[in-house]
Amino acid sequence: MRKYITAKPYKAKIQLRPLDEKAYAFVKKQLKEEGVEIVDEFTRKEGIDILVSSSRAAFSLAKKFKKKFNGETKATRSLVGENKQIGKRIYRLTMLLRVKKE
């Protein structure tokens, strides 16, 4: 698993696999419409990873993506720490958006 070093904290990672220009433009447009800050983007050989400031927006985007592109979506979470004051675990969301090849 690759660690991301960014200047700002992020709540969710959106993975777009494989990189498709139409799907990428759709994702960027939807995030902009919802007012979500894109913290950083990383291009990888499999596709692109987009770090965003809202996990709720990532779930919303996945529903819209699946409906428009008839693609596959998968949500996972990873433990990143614990709030010691209230004893609550802190998770980070990873949302996979896979475009089906035709």
N, C-alpha and C positions, 0 to 999 in steps of 0.2 A: 504494500500500500504506500502510495506516495504522499508525503506531507506537503501542504501548501504553506508557503511563507508569504503573508500579506501584511500590509500596514494596518488594515482595518479588520475587525472581527466579522465573521459571516455566520449565518444561521443554516444555510442550505447550499448544497452543491448540485447543479443540474448537469447531467452528463448526456450529451447528444451524440448518438452512435448510429451509423457512421455519419460523417460530416456531410450534410445535405444543405445546399444554399437556400432552398425554399423553406425548409424547416428552421434553419438558423435565423433567417429573416423574421419568420413567424414568432419564434421565441423572443427575440429582441423587441419586437413590436409589442407583444403581450406584456412583457416586463415593464416596458416604458409606460404603457397605458395604465398599469396598476400602480405606478409610482414607486417601483422597487429599485433600490440602488444595486447596480452591478458592481461588486467589490473588485473582482478580477476575472480574467479569462486566461485559460491555458489551452494551447493547441497540442494535441497528442496524436500519435499515429492512428489511433482508433477513432478519434473524433475530437470533440471539444468539451472542456469542462468550464462551466460558468458558476462563479461563486456569487451568491445573492444574499441580501440582508433580511429576507423574509421566508420562513418555511411555509407559511400559509399560502403565499403566492406561488410557491413551487408546486403545491398540491393542486391549486386552481389551474395552473399552467398544464399540468399533466392531464387533467380531464379534457381541457380544450384541445390539446395536442392529439390525444387518442381519438377524439371525435373527428378532427379535421384530416389527419393523416392515416387513420386506421392503423396506428402504430402500437407498439408494445410499451407499457410503462411498468416500472418496478420501483418501489420505495423501500429504502433500508435506513436504519439509523445506527449511529455509532456513539458510544459513550466517550465524552471528551473531558469530563470532570464532575465535581460535586460541589454544590453550594454548602459550605460547612456551617453556615449560620442556621439554615433551615433543614439541612440534611437531605436535600433534593438532588437527584442526579441530573446532569445536564447532557443532553444528546444533540447531535448534529445530523440533519437529514441529508440523504443522498437520493436524488430522483433520477432514474435512468429513463431516457426517452429514446426508444429505438425505432428508426424508420425502416419499414419493411421494404426489401428490394423487390422490384417488379420484374 
